[in-house]
């Protein structure tokens, strides 16, 4: 067939919408968990104790040097060997959180290292507790400094969600594969899927811009 016919694809737009919403949901949940993991791992990686630091560094290197799909398979197909069986969606969120946490931890670690000792000493001089210093003197300015890089990692995490279709998660790519099998319109369905991903990324970028202005208004003073 030498022409494009989107009729069969668009007639199943309700399925594509469900897949898009599930992609958005698992991506946002994974981003939250990935950020939590990243802050913890980045803090541990900066520990003065080598014994504490090495396991965190090993985790980062292991995740960053293995394919994401292998990590997904290890969690979904490997854990049952130890009696742990996870729902595909839960396995997808777990895999994406671990994967995103490793990459985001390096970004956050760079942000923390950009905080000068003078700022920390000033916090101590004001009588702040170690936890308060970490939250407001170290972590918040660090996140503000690297927020654009974090946003870029979150976009990559969103796009990586397409991989979890390999374990039968009915997200956007998985639904698209099902529709392709029914309609046999390869070009049409994947063009539509690509367009939906572009829309999702645009929405995420806009949300990150708004969130940055809400969380770190001091970055935009005087602009």
mmCIF file of the C-alpha atoms, coordinates in Angstrom:
data_MODEL
# 
_entry.id   MODEL 
# 
loop_
_atom_site.group_PDB 
_atom_site.id 
_atom_site.type_symbol 
_atom_site.label_atom_id 
_atom_site.label_alt_id 
_atom_site.label_comp_id 
_atom_site.label_asym_id 
_atom_site.label_entity_id 
_atom_site.label_seq_id 
_atom_site.pdbx_PDB_ins_code 
_atom_site.Cartn_x 
_atom_site.Cartn_y 
_atom_site.Cartn_z 
_atom_site.occupancy 
_atom_site.B_iso_or_equiv 
_atom_site.pdbx_formal_charge 
_atom_site.auth_seq_id 
_atom_site.auth_comp_id 
_atom_site.auth_asym_id 
_atom_site.auth_atom_id 
_atom_site.pdbx_PDB_model_num 
ATOM 1   C CA . UNK A 1 1   ? 0.000   0.000   0.000  1.00 0.00 ? 1   UNK A CA 1 
ATOM 2   C CA . UNK A 1 2   ? 1.585   3.221   -1.129 1.00 0.00 ? 2   UNK A CA 1 
ATOM 3   C CA . UNK A 1 3   ? -0.560  5.680   0.788  1.00 0.00 ? 3   UNK A CA 1 
ATOM 4   C CA . UNK A 1 4   ? -1.234  6.595   4.409  1.00 0.00 ? 4   UNK A CA 1 
ATOM 5   C CA . UNK A 1 5   ? -4.568  5.673   5.915  1.00 0.00 ? 5   UNK A CA 1 
ATOM 6   C CA . UNK A 1 6   ? -5.075  6.696   9.539  1.00 0.00 ? 6   UNK A CA 1 
ATOM 7   C CA . UNK A 1 7   ? -8.712  5.545   9.714  1.00 0.00 ? 7   UNK A CA 1 
ATOM 8   C CA . UNK A 1 8   ? -8.032  2.253   11.484 1.00 0.00 ? 8   UNK A CA 1 
ATOM 9   C CA . UNK A 1 9   ? -5.580  3.866   13.876 1.00 0.00 ? 9   UNK A CA 1 
ATOM 10  C CA . UNK A 1 10  ? -7.697  6.866   14.817 1.00 0.00 ? 10  UNK A CA 1 
ATOM 11  C CA . UNK A 1 11  ? -10.791 4.706   15.287 1.00 0.00 ? 11  UNK A CA 1 
ATOM 12  C CA . UNK A 1 12  ? -8.938  3.244   18.262 1.00 0.00 ? 12  UNK A CA 1 
ATOM 13  C CA . UNK A 1 13  ? -8.013  6.622   19.745 1.00 0.00 ? 13  UNK A CA 1 
ATOM 14  C CA . UNK A 1 14  ? -9.676  5.626   23.040 1.00 0.00 ? 14  UNK A CA 1 
ATOM 15  C CA . UNK A 1 15  ? -7.071  2.876   23.477 1.00 0.00 ? 15  UNK A CA 1 
ATOM 16  C CA . UNK A 1 16  ? -4.267  5.293   22.608 1.00 0.00 ? 16  UNK A CA 1 
ATOM 17  C CA . UNK A 1 17  ? -5.611  7.748   25.182 1.00 0.00 ? 17  UNK A CA 1 
ATOM 18  C CA . UNK A 1 18  ? -5.573  5.053   27.874 1.00 0.00 ? 18  UNK A CA 1 
ATOM 19  C CA . UNK A 1 19  ? -2.026  4.144   26.913 1.00 0.00 ? 19  UNK A CA 1 
ATOM 20  C CA . UNK A 1 20  ? -0.961  7.785   27.009 1.00 0.00 ? 20  UNK A CA 1 
ATOM 21  C CA . UNK A 1 21  ? -2.492  8.309   30.457 1.00 0.00 ? 21  UNK A CA 1 
ATOM 22  C CA . UNK A 1 22  ? -0.797  5.182   31.822 1.00 0.00 ? 22  UNK A CA 1 
ATOM 23  C CA . UNK A 1 23  ? 2.534   6.341   30.358 1.00 0.00 ? 23  UNK A CA 1 
ATOM 24  C CA . UNK A 1 24  ? 2.091   9.696   32.089 1.00 0.00 ? 24  UNK A CA 1 
ATOM 25  C CA . UNK A 1 25  ? 1.107   8.082   35.392 1.00 0.00 ? 25  UNK A CA 1 
ATOM 26  C CA . UNK A 1 26  ? 3.952   5.569   35.633 1.00 0.00 ? 26  UNK A CA 1 
ATOM 27  C CA . UNK A 1 27  ? 6.428   8.226   34.483 1.00 0.00 ? 27  UNK A CA 1 
ATOM 28  C CA . UNK A 1 28  ? 5.386   10.805  37.091 1.00 0.00 ? 28  UNK A CA 1 
ATOM 29  C CA . UNK A 1 29  ? 5.361   8.247   39.918 1.00 0.00 ? 29  UNK A CA 1 
ATOM 30  C CA . UNK A 1 30  ? 8.775   6.979   38.807 1.00 0.00 ? 30  UNK A CA 1 
ATOM 31  C CA . UNK A 1 31  ? 10.140  10.532  38.689 1.00 0.00 ? 31  UNK A CA 1 
ATOM 32  C CA . UNK A 1 32  ? 9.104   11.133  42.298 1.00 0.00 ? 32  UNK A CA 1 
ATOM 33  C CA . UNK A 1 33  ? 10.706  7.902   43.514 1.00 0.00 ? 33  UNK A CA 1 
ATOM 34  C CA . UNK A 1 34  ? 13.772  8.447   41.320 1.00 0.00 ? 34  UNK A CA 1 
ATOM 35  C CA . UNK A 1 35  ? 14.289  11.882  42.857 1.00 0.00 ? 35  UNK A CA 1 
ATOM 36  C CA . UNK A 1 36  ? 14.037  10.451  46.374 1.00 0.00 ? 36  UNK A CA 1 
ATOM 37  C CA . UNK A 1 37  ? 16.536  7.710   45.516 1.00 0.00 ? 37  UNK A CA 1 
ATOM 38  C CA . UNK A 1 38  ? 18.824  10.238  43.833 1.00 0.00 ? 38  UNK A CA 1 
ATOM 39  C CA . UNK A 1 39  ? 18.985  12.570  46.842 1.00 0.00 ? 39  UNK A CA 1 
ATOM 40  C CA . UNK A 1 40  ? 19.755  9.656   49.173 1.00 0.00 ? 40  UNK A CA 1 
ATOM 41  C CA . UNK A 1 41  ? 22.380  8.118   46.880 1.00 0.00 ? 41  UNK A CA 1 
ATOM 42  C CA . UNK A 1 42  ? 24.022  11.468  46.120 1.00 0.00 ? 42  UNK A CA 1 
ATOM 43  C CA . UNK A 1 43  ? 24.337  12.169  49.841 1.00 0.00 ? 43  UNK A CA 1 
ATOM 44  C CA . UNK A 1 44  ? 25.823  8.732   50.489 1.00 0.00 ? 44  UNK A CA 1 
ATOM 45  C CA . UNK A 1 45  ? 28.264  9.093   47.580 1.00 0.00 ? 45  UNK A CA 1 
ATOM 46  C CA . UNK A 1 46  ? 29.619  12.237  49.227 1.00 0.00 ? 46  UNK A CA 1 
ATOM 47  C CA . UNK A 1 47  ? 30.153  10.511  52.576 1.00 0.00 ? 47  UNK A CA 1 
ATOM 48  C CA . UNK A 1 48  ? 33.644  10.654  54.004 1.00 0.00 ? 48  UNK A CA 1 
ATOM 49  C CA . UNK A 1 49  ? 33.415  6.945   54.839 1.00 0.00 ? 49  UNK A CA 1 
ATOM 50  C CA . UNK A 1 50  ? 34.652  4.736   52.009 1.00 0.00 ? 50  UNK A CA 1 
ATOM 51  C CA . UNK A 1 51  ? 32.687  1.778   53.405 1.00 0.00 ? 51  UNK A CA 1 
ATOM 52  C CA . UNK A 1 52  ? 29.437  3.755   53.172 1.00 0.00 ? 52  UNK A CA 1 
ATOM 53  C CA . UNK A 1 53  ? 30.299  5.344   49.838 1.00 0.00 ? 53  UNK A CA 1 
ATOM 54  C CA . UNK A 1 54  ? 31.277  2.239   47.837 1.00 0.00 ? 54  UNK A CA 1 
ATOM 55  C CA . UNK A 1 55  ? 27.858  0.479   47.721 1.00 0.00 ? 55  UNK A CA 1 
ATOM 56  C CA . UNK A 1 56  ? 26.187  3.664   46.458 1.00 0.00 ? 56  UNK A CA 1 
ATOM 57  C CA . UNK A 1 57  ? 28.870  4.176   43.808 1.00 0.00 ? 57  UNK A CA 1 
ATOM 58  C CA . UNK A 1 58  ? 28.541  0.521   42.792 1.00 0.00 ? 58  UNK A CA 1 
ATOM 59  C CA . UNK A 1 59  ? 24.776  0.948   42.343 1.00 0.00 ? 59  UNK A CA 1 
ATOM 60  C CA . UNK A 1 60  ? 25.243  4.015   40.140 1.00 0.00 ? 60  UNK A CA 1 
ATOM 61  C CA . UNK A 1 61  ? 27.877  2.339   37.977 1.00 0.00 ? 61  UNK A CA 1 
ATOM 62  C CA . UNK A 1 62  ? 25.868  -0.895  37.651 1.00 0.00 ? 62  UNK A CA 1 
ATOM 63  C CA . UNK A 1 63  ? 22.745  0.927   36.490 1.00 0.00 ? 63  UNK A CA 1 
ATOM 64  C CA . UNK A 1 64  ? 24.535  3.352   34.192 1.00 0.00 ? 64  UNK A CA 1 
ATOM 65  C CA . UNK A 1 65  ? 26.511  0.575   32.492 1.00 0.00 ? 65  UNK A CA 1 
ATOM 66  C CA . UNK A 1 66  ? 23.739  -1.925  31.772 1.00 0.00 ? 66  UNK A CA 1 
ATOM 67  C CA . UNK A 1 67  ? 20.830  -1.640  29.300 1.00 0.00 ? 67  UNK A CA 1 
ATOM 68  C CA . UNK A 1 68  ? 17.535  -0.515  30.792 1.00 0.00 ? 68  UNK A CA 1 
ATOM 69  C CA . UNK A 1 69  ? 15.653  -3.411  29.196 1.00 0.00 ? 69  UNK A CA 1 
ATOM 70  C CA . UNK A 1 70  ? 17.964  -5.877  30.980 1.00 0.00 ? 70  UNK A CA 1 
ATOM 71  C CA . UNK A 1 71  ? 17.164  -4.174  34.287 1.00 0.00 ? 71  UNK A CA 1 
ATOM 72  C CA . UNK A 1 72  ? 13.438  -4.448  33.531 1.00 0.00 ? 72  UNK A CA 1 
ATOM 73  C CA . UNK A 1 73  ? 13.799  -8.162  32.729 1.00 0.00 ? 73  UNK A CA 1 
ATOM 74  C CA . UNK A 1 74  ? 15.835  -8.774  35.898 1.00 0.00 ? 74  UNK A CA 1 
ATOM 75  C CA . UNK A 1 75  ? 13.071  -7.272  38.022 1.00 0.00 ? 75  UNK A CA 1 
ATOM 76  C CA . UNK A 1 76  ? 10.089  -8.795  36.230 1.00 0.00 ? 76  UNK A CA 1 
ATOM 77  C CA . UNK A 1 77  ? 11.475  -12.202 35.209 1.00 0.00 ? 77  UNK A CA 1 
ATOM 78  C CA . UNK A 1 78  ? 14.353  -12.548 37.674 1.00 0.00 ? 78  UNK A CA 1 
ATOM 79  C CA . UNK A 1 79  ? 12.703  -11.780 41.016 1.00 0.00 ? 79  UNK A CA 1 
ATOM 80  C CA . UNK A 1 80  ? 10.192  -14.673 40.734 1.00 0.00 ? 80  UNK A CA 1 
ATOM 81  C CA . UNK A 1 81  ? 13.219  -16.967 41.131 1.00 0.00 ? 81  UNK A CA 1 
ATOM 82  C CA . UNK A 1 82  ? 13.345  -15.653 44.720 1.00 0.00 ? 82  UNK A CA 1 
ATOM 83  C CA . UNK A 1 83  ? 9.589   -15.942 45.203 1.00 0.00 ? 83  UNK A CA 1 
ATOM 84  C CA . UNK A 1 84  ? 8.880   -12.281 44.442 1.00 0.00 ? 84  UNK A CA 1 
ATOM 85  C CA . UNK A 1 85  ? 6.269   -11.785 41.726 1.00 0.00 ? 85  UNK A CA 1 
ATOM 86  C CA . UNK A 1 86  ? 5.348   -8.238  40.765 1.00 0.00 ? 86  UNK A CA 1 
ATOM 87  C CA . UNK A 1 87  ? 2.506   -6.844  38.703 1.00 0.00 ? 87  UNK A CA 1 
ATOM 88  C CA . UNK A 1 88  ? 3.881   -5.565  35.371 1.00 0.00 ? 88  UNK A CA 1 
ATOM 89  C CA . UNK A 1 89  ? 3.018   -1.953  36.234 1.00 0.00 ? 89  UNK A CA 1 
ATOM 90  C CA . UNK A 1 90  ? 4.654   -2.194  39.672 1.00 0.00 ? 90  UNK A CA 1 
ATOM 91  C CA . UNK A 1 91  ? 7.715   -3.821  38.099 1.00 0.00 ? 91  UNK A CA 1 
ATOM 92  C CA . UNK A 1 92  ? 7.843   -1.023  35.521 1.00 0.00 ? 92  UNK A CA 1 
ATOM 93  C CA . UNK A 1 93  ? 7.693   1.709   38.175 1.00 0.00 ? 93  UNK A CA 1 
ATOM 94  C CA . UNK A 1 94  ? 10.341  -0.041  40.275 1.00 0.00 ? 94  UNK A CA 1 
ATOM 95  C CA . UNK A 1 95  ? 12.679  -0.456  37.292 1.00 0.00 ? 95  UNK A CA 1 
ATOM 96  C CA . UNK A 1 96  ? 12.180  3.131   36.114 1.00 0.00 ? 96  UNK A CA 1 
ATOM 97  C CA . UNK A 1 97  ? 12.699  4.508   39.636 1.00 0.00 ? 97  UNK A CA 1 
ATOM 98  C CA . UNK A 1 98  ? 15.958  2.610   40.107 1.00 0.00 ? 98  UNK A CA 1 
ATOM 99  C CA . UNK A 1 99  ? 17.128  3.554   36.623 1.00 0.00 ? 99  UNK A CA 1 
ATOM 100 C CA . UNK A 1 100 ? 16.230  7.235   36.968 1.00 0.00 ? 100 UNK A CA 1 
ATOM 101 C CA . UNK A 1 101 ? 17.611  7.416   40.495 1.00 0.00 ? 101 UNK A CA 1 
ATOM 102 C CA . UNK A 1 102 ? 21.090  6.402   39.341 1.00 0.00 ? 102 UNK A CA 1 
ATOM 103 C CA . UNK A 1 103 ? 21.279  9.042   36.627 1.00 0.00 ? 103 UNK A CA 1 
ATOM 104 C CA . UNK A 1 104 ? 19.681  11.802  38.693 1.00 0.00 ? 104 UNK A CA 1 
ATOM 105 C CA . UNK A 1 105 ? 21.991  11.075  41.634 1.00 0.00 ? 105 UNK A CA 1 
ATOM 106 C CA . UNK A 1 106 ? 25.010  12.138  39.574 1.00 0.00 ? 106 UNK A CA 1 
ATOM 107 C CA . UNK A 1 107 ? 23.264  15.387  38.653 1.00 0.00 ? 107 UNK A CA 1 
ATOM 108 C CA . UNK A 1 108 ? 22.344  16.109  42.277 1.00 0.00 ? 108 UNK A CA 1 
ATOM 109 C CA . UNK A 1 109 ? 25.818  15.181  43.492 1.00 0.00 ? 109 UNK A CA 1 
ATOM 110 C CA . UNK A 1 110 ? 27.280  17.782  41.137 1.00 0.00 ? 110 UNK A CA 1 
ATOM 111 C CA . UNK A 1 111 ? 24.831  20.338  42.515 1.00 0.00 ? 111 UNK A CA 1 
ATOM 112 C CA . UNK A 1 112 ? 25.728  19.548  46.126 1.00 0.00 ? 112 UNK A CA 1 
ATOM 113 C CA . UNK A 1 113 ? 29.434  19.802  45.339 1.00 0.00 ? 113 UNK A CA 1 
ATOM 114 C CA . UNK A 1 114 ? 28.830  23.294  43.938 1.00 0.00 ? 114 UNK A CA 1 
ATOM 115 C CA . UNK A 1 115 ? 27.796  24.547  47.393 1.00 0.00 ? 115 UNK A CA 1 
ATOM 116 C CA . UNK A 1 116 ? 30.711  26.348  49.006 1.00 0.00 ? 116 UNK A CA 1 
ATOM 117 C CA . UNK A 1 117 ? 31.938  25.566  52.510 1.00 0.00 ? 117 UNK A CA 1 
ATOM 118 C CA . UNK A 1 118 ? 31.349  29.206  53.411 1.00 0.00 ? 118 UNK A CA 1 
ATOM 119 C CA . UNK A 1 119 ? 27.593  28.775  53.001 1.00 0.00 ? 119 UNK A CA 1 
ATOM 120 C CA . UNK A 1 120 ? 27.597  25.721  55.238 1.00 0.00 ? 120 UNK A CA 1 
ATOM 121 C CA . UNK A 1 121 ? 29.707  27.477  57.873 1.00 0.00 ? 121 UNK A CA 1 
ATOM 122 C CA . UNK A 1 122 ? 27.332  30.437  57.771 1.00 0.00 ? 122 UNK A CA 1 
ATOM 123 C CA . UNK A 1 123 ? 24.444  28.075  58.512 1.00 0.00 ? 123 UNK A CA 1 
ATOM 124 C CA . UNK A 1 124 ? 26.303  26.648  61.474 1.00 0.00 ? 124 UNK A CA 1 
ATOM 125 C CA . UNK A 1 125 ? 27.088  30.125  62.738 1.00 0.00 ? 125 UNK A CA 1 
ATOM 126 C CA . UNK A 1 126 ? 23.365  30.893  62.706 1.00 0.00 ? 126 UNK A CA 1 
ATOM 127 C CA . UNK A 1 127 ? 22.744  27.897  64.950 1.00 0.00 ? 127 UNK A CA 1 
ATOM 128 C CA . UNK A 1 128 ? 21.011  25.733  62.327 1.00 0.00 ? 128 UNK A CA 1 
ATOM 129 C CA . UNK A 1 129 ? 20.748  22.011  62.943 1.00 0.00 ? 129 UNK A CA 1 
ATOM 130 C CA . UNK A 1 130 ? 22.564  19.638  60.543 1.00 0.00 ? 130 UNK A CA 1 
ATOM 131 C CA . UNK A 1 131 ? 19.221  18.597  59.003 1.00 0.00 ? 131 UNK A CA 1 
ATOM 132 C CA . UNK A 1 132 ? 18.159  22.223  58.474 1.00 0.00 ? 132 UNK A CA 1 
ATOM 133 C CA . UNK A 1 133 ? 21.522  23.043  56.922 1.00 0.00 ? 133 UNK A CA 1 
ATOM 134 C CA . UNK A 1 134 ? 21.197  20.083  54.581 1.00 0.00 ? 134 UNK A CA 1 
ATOM 135 C CA . UNK A 1 135 ? 17.650  20.971  53.541 1.00 0.00 ? 135 UNK A CA 1 
ATOM 136 C CA . UNK A 1 136 ? 17.945  24.731  53.100 1.00 0.00 ? 136 UNK A CA 1 
ATOM 137 C CA . UNK A 1 137 ? 21.646  25.536  52.733 1.00 0.00 ? 137 UNK A CA 1 
ATOM 138 C CA . UNK A 1 138 ? 22.799  22.534  50.709 1.00 0.00 ? 138 UNK A CA 1 
ATOM 139 C CA . UNK A 1 139 ? 19.942  20.646  49.032 1.00 0.00 ? 139 UNK A CA 1 
ATOM 140 C CA . UNK A 1 140 ? 17.622  23.468  47.968 1.00 0.00 ? 140 UNK A CA 1 
ATOM 141 C CA . UNK A 1 141 ? 20.325  25.627  46.314 1.00 0.00 ? 141 UNK A CA 1 
ATOM 142 C CA . UNK A 1 142 ? 21.813  22.474  44.768 1.00 0.00 ? 142 UNK A CA 1 
ATOM 143 C CA . UNK A 1 143 ? 18.480  21.468  43.250 1.00 0.00 ? 143 UNK A CA 1 
ATOM 144 C CA . UNK A 1 144 ? 17.952  25.011  42.002 1.00 0.00 ? 144 UNK A CA 1 
ATOM 145 C CA . UNK A 1 145 ? 21.334  24.947  40.274 1.00 0.00 ? 145 UNK A CA 1 
ATOM 146 C CA . UNK A 1 146 ? 20.809  21.627  38.521 1.00 0.00 ? 146 UNK A CA 1 
ATOM 147 C CA . UNK A 1 147 ? 17.051  21.750  37.933 1.00 0.00 ? 147 UNK A CA 1 
ATOM 148 C CA . UNK A 1 148 ? 17.343  22.086  34.126 1.00 0.00 ? 148 UNK A CA 1 
ATOM 149 C CA . UNK A 1 149 ? 19.576  19.001  34.052 1.00 0.00 ? 149 UNK A CA 1 
ATOM 150 C CA . UNK A 1 150 ? 17.135  17.118  36.274 1.00 0.00 ? 150 UNK A CA 1 
ATOM 151 C CA . UNK A 1 151 ? 14.292  18.091  33.953 1.00 0.00 ? 151 UNK A CA 1 
ATOM 152 C CA . UNK A 1 152 ? 16.277  16.669  31.033 1.00 0.00 ? 152 UNK A CA 1 
ATOM 153 C CA . UNK A 1 153 ? 16.729  13.390  32.932 1.00 0.00 ? 153 UNK A CA 1 
ATOM 154 C CA . UNK A 1 154 ? 13.001  13.251  33.640 1.00 0.00 ? 154 UNK A CA 1 
ATOM 155 C CA . UNK A 1 155 ? 12.284  13.679  29.929 1.00 0.00 ? 155 UNK A CA 1 
ATOM 156 C CA . UNK A 1 156 ? 14.616  10.773  29.169 1.00 0.00 ? 156 UNK A CA 1 
ATOM 157 C CA . UNK A 1 157 ? 12.854  8.733   31.857 1.00 0.00 ? 157 UNK A CA 1 
ATOM 158 C CA . UNK A 1 158 ? 9.486   9.478   30.247 1.00 0.00 ? 158 UNK A CA 1 
ATOM 159 C CA . UNK A 1 159 ? 10.778  8.325   26.864 1.00 0.00 ? 159 UNK A CA 1 
ATOM 160 C CA . UNK A 1 160 ? 12.361  5.238   28.446 1.00 0.00 ? 160 UNK A CA 1 
ATOM 161 C CA . UNK A 1 161 ? 8.899   4.158   29.614 1.00 0.00 ? 161 UNK A CA 1 
ATOM 162 C CA . UNK A 1 162 ? 8.341   2.746   26.116 1.00 0.00 ? 162 UNK A CA 1 
ATOM 163 C CA . UNK A 1 163 ? 10.717  -0.106  27.038 1.00 0.00 ? 163 UNK A CA 1 
ATOM 164 C CA . UNK A 1 164 ? 8.324   -1.513  29.649 1.00 0.00 ? 164 UNK A CA 1 
ATOM 165 C CA . UNK A 1 165 ? 5.973   -2.562  26.856 1.00 0.00 ? 165 UNK A CA 1 
ATOM 166 C CA . UNK A 1 166 ? 8.328   -5.575  26.669 1.00 0.00 ? 166 UNK A CA 1 
ATOM 167 C CA . UNK A 1 167 ? 6.776   -6.908  29.902 1.00 0.00 ? 167 UNK A CA 1 
ATOM 168 C CA . UNK A 1 168 ? 3.194   -6.359  28.698 1.00 0.00 ? 168 UNK A CA 1 
ATOM 169 C CA . UNK A 1 169 ? 2.575   -3.019  30.378 1.00 0.00 ? 169 UNK A CA 1 
ATOM 170 C CA . UNK A 1 170 ? -0.307  -1.463  28.374 1.00 0.00 ? 170 UNK A CA 1 
ATOM 171 C CA . UNK A 1 171 ? 1.335   1.956   28.079 1.00 0.00 ? 171 UNK A CA 1 
ATOM 172 C CA . UNK A 1 172 ? 1.461   4.001   24.874 1.00 0.00 ? 172 UNK A CA 1 
ATOM 173 C CA . UNK A 1 173 ? 3.975   1.893   22.940 1.00 0.00 ? 173 UNK A CA 1 
ATOM 174 C CA . UNK A 1 174 ? 2.415   -1.365  24.119 1.00 0.00 ? 174 UNK A CA 1 
ATOM 175 C CA . UNK A 1 175 ? -1.036  -0.249  22.994 1.00 0.00 ? 175 UNK A CA 1 
ATOM 176 C CA . UNK A 1 176 ? 0.460   0.965   19.727 1.00 0.00 ? 176 UNK A CA 1 
ATOM 177 C CA . UNK A 1 177 ? 2.010   -2.451  19.107 1.00 0.00 ? 177 UNK A CA 1 
ATOM 178 C CA . UNK A 1 178 ? -1.370  -4.088  19.716 1.00 0.00 ? 178 UNK A CA 1 
ATOM 179 C CA . UNK A 1 179 ? -3.095  -1.715  17.285 1.00 0.00 ? 179 UNK A CA 1 
ATOM 180 C CA . UNK A 1 180 ? -0.375  -2.330  14.705 1.00 0.00 ? 180 UNK A CA 1 
ATOM 181 C CA . UNK A 1 181 ? -1.024  -6.063  14.955 1.00 0.00 ? 181 UNK A CA 1 
ATOM 182 C CA . UNK A 1 182 ? -4.729  -5.515  14.317 1.00 0.00 ? 182 UNK A CA 1 
ATOM 183 C CA . UNK A 1 183 ? -4.595  -2.866  11.575 1.00 0.00 ? 183 UNK A CA 1 
ATOM 184 C CA . UNK A 1 184 ? -1.234  -3.759  9.963  1.00 0.00 ? 184 UNK A CA 1 
ATOM 185 C CA . UNK A 1 185 ? -0.724  -0.004  9.436  1.00 0.00 ? 185 UNK A CA 1 
ATOM 186 C CA . UNK A 1 186 ? 2.890   0.228   10.586 1.00 0.00 ? 186 UNK A CA 1 
ATOM 187 C CA . UNK A 1 187 ? 3.774   3.745   9.465  1.00 0.00 ? 187 UNK A CA 1 
ATOM 188 C CA . UNK A 1 188 ? 0.505   5.280   10.590 1.00 0.00 ? 188 UNK A CA 1 
ATOM 189 C CA . UNK A 1 189 ? 0.453   3.915   14.138 1.00 0.00 ? 189 UNK A CA 1 
ATOM 190 C CA . UNK A 1 190 ? 4.078   4.757   14.873 1.00 0.00 ? 190 UNK A CA 1 
ATOM 191 C CA . UNK A 1 191 ? 3.697   8.252   13.429 1.00 0.00 ? 191 UNK A CA 1 
ATOM 192 C CA . UNK A 1 192 ? 0.759   8.791   15.777 1.00 0.00 ? 192 UNK A CA 1 
ATOM 193 C CA . UNK A 1 193 ? 2.705   7.360   18.732 1.00 0.00 ? 193 UNK A CA 1 
ATOM 194 C CA . UNK A 1 194 ? 5.672   9.611   17.938 1.00 0.00 ? 194 UNK A CA 1 
ATOM 195 C CA . UNK A 1 195 ? 3.361   12.634  17.828 1.00 0.00 ? 195 UNK A CA 1 
ATOM 196 C CA . UNK A 1 196 ? 1.849   11.705  21.212 1.00 0.00 ? 196 UNK A CA 1 
ATOM 197 C CA . UNK A 1 197 ? 5.313   11.400  22.764 1.00 0.00 ? 197 UNK A CA 1 
ATOM 198 C CA . UNK A 1 198 ? 6.178   14.852  21.415 1.00 0.00 ? 198 UNK A CA 1 
ATOM 199 C CA . UNK A 1 199 ? 3.044   16.196  23.109 1.00 0.00 ? 199 UNK A CA 1 
ATOM 200 C CA . UNK A 1 200 ? 3.869   14.441  26.395 1.00 0.00 ? 200 UNK A CA 1 
ATOM 201 C CA . UNK A 1 201 ? 7.418   15.814  26.369 1.00 0.00 ? 201 UNK A CA 1 
ATOM 202 C CA . UNK A 1 202 ? 6.111   19.332  25.631 1.00 0.00 ? 202 UNK A CA 1 
ATOM 203 C CA . UNK A 1 203 ? 3.691   19.066  28.571 1.00 0.00 ? 203 UNK A CA 1 
ATOM 204 C CA . UNK A 1 204 ? 6.460   17.811  30.845 1.00 0.00 ? 204 UNK A CA 1 
ATOM 205 C CA . UNK A 1 205 ? 8.792   20.626  29.793 1.00 0.00 ? 205 UNK A CA 1 
ATOM 206 C CA . UNK A 1 206 ? 6.078   23.192  30.493 1.00 0.00 ? 206 UNK A CA 1 
ATOM 207 C CA . UNK A 1 207 ? 5.321   21.634  33.870 1.00 0.00 ? 207 UNK A CA 1 
ATOM 208 C CA . UNK A 1 208 ? 9.012   21.624  34.808 1.00 0.00 ? 208 UNK A CA 1 
ATOM 209 C CA . UNK A 1 209 ? 9.317   25.306  33.869 1.00 0.00 ? 209 UNK A CA 1 
ATOM 210 C CA . UNK A 1 210 ? 6.347   26.222  36.058 1.00 0.00 ? 210 UNK A CA 1 
ATOM 211 C CA . UNK A 1 211 ? 7.601   24.022  38.903 1.00 0.00 ? 211 UNK A CA 1 
ATOM 212 C CA . UNK A 1 212 ? 11.036  25.625  38.766 1.00 0.00 ? 212 UNK A CA 1 
ATOM 213 C CA . UNK A 1 213 ? 9.532   29.104  39.086 1.00 0.00 ? 213 UNK A CA 1 
ATOM 214 C CA . UNK A 1 214 ? 7.347   28.002  42.003 1.00 0.00 ? 214 UNK A CA 1 
ATOM 215 C CA . UNK A 1 215 ? 10.076  26.165  43.937 1.00 0.00 ? 215 UNK A CA 1 
ATOM 216 C CA . UNK A 1 216 ? 12.999  28.491  43.200 1.00 0.00 ? 216 UNK A CA 1 
ATOM 217 C CA . UNK A 1 217 ? 11.615  31.997  42.632 1.00 0.00 ? 217 UNK A CA 1 
ATOM 218 C CA . UNK A 1 218 ? 14.933  33.533  43.776 1.00 0.00 ? 218 UNK A CA 1 
ATOM 219 C CA . UNK A 1 219 ? 16.525  32.312  40.528 1.00 0.00 ? 219 UNK A CA 1 
ATOM 220 C CA . UNK A 1 220 ? 14.320  34.652  38.520 1.00 0.00 ? 220 UNK A CA 1 
ATOM 221 C CA . UNK A 1 221 ? 14.588  37.801  40.625 1.00 0.00 ? 221 UNK A CA 1 
ATOM 222 C CA . UNK A 1 222 ? 15.791  40.730  38.572 1.00 0.00 ? 222 UNK A CA 1 
ATOM 223 C CA . UNK A 1 223 ? 15.074  39.068  35.235 1.00 0.00 ? 223 UNK A CA 1 
# 
